């Protein structure tokens, strides 16, 4: 992902998106660039109008996540789960295990 961000940064700065540029951006960020991934990204962006792609991405609708469940409901569910877990005593668990081996 860092390579894609590097390409976007180069595009925003008006620089050409090439292997040297992406490598320099990744190095400036303090990471070690992988030449294979840099070459793959440059090859995949060949002939792509980055400005057009970014404009389409901005115009695309974004899926909205469902609202989180109320905290009170989650707390009630946790209490119910704990009650169920306490239903088996150690003796009952040991008896169940002995049935497996005996």
N, C-alpha and C positions, 0 to 999 in steps of 0.2 A: 504494500500500500504506500510505503514511503516513496517509491519510484513514481507512482501516479501523482502524489502530492508534489513531488519535485517537478514533474511535467507541468502541472497546473501553475506552480510558482513561476516557472520559466515563461509560460504563456502570459501570465499576468504582468510580468516584467517586460514583455515585448521581445524576449529572446527566442532564438530558435530552439526547438526541442530536439536535441541530439544527444548522442552518448556522452560526449564531453560535458555538456551542460548538466545532465541528470547526475552524472558521477560527481561533479563539483558540488551540486546542491546537497546530495546525500552525505558527502564528506564534510561539508560545512555544518551539517546538522549533527555531526559527531558519530555517524554510523559508517560501517564499512560496506561499500557497494559491491554487489555481486554482478560482475560483468555480463553474465548470461542473462540475468533478469533485466538488466539495463538494455541489452540488445533486443530482447524479446519485446519490451515495451516500445522501444523506438520503432521496431518493425511493425508492431500492431497499430501504431499511430500514423504510419505512413499513409498519406492520402486522406487523412481525417481532418476535417475543419473543426478544430478544438472550440473555437468561439461558437460555432453553430451547435455543437453537442452540449456545451454549457448552457446556451440559451434554451435548448429543448429541456434540459434537466431542470432549469428554473421554472419553466412553464408546466411541467408535469405535476399532476396532483399528488399530494403526499397522503399516504394512508395514516389515519389517526388511530392511535392505540386506544383500546377500550379503557374506560376509567378504572382505577384500582378499586378493589373491594373495600368497604369501610373497615377501619381498624377494629371496631367493636365486633364485627362479624368474624374476623380472623382470630381474635382473641377467644371468642366463644368456641370456635372450631378446635383450637389448640387445647382448650380445657377438656373438651369431649374426648379428644384423642388420648390425653393423659389418663382420663378415667378408664378408658378401655384397656390401656396398657397395664394398669394396676390390677386388673381383674384376675390375673393368673399369679398364684403364689409360687414361691420357689419349690415347695414340695410338689405341687401339681406339675411344674415344669420338669422336675427330676423324674417324676413318675412317667411322664410322657417320653422322656429320653430313654428311660430304662426299657420301655416297650420296644424301642428301636433295636436294642442290643440283646434283649433277653428272650 
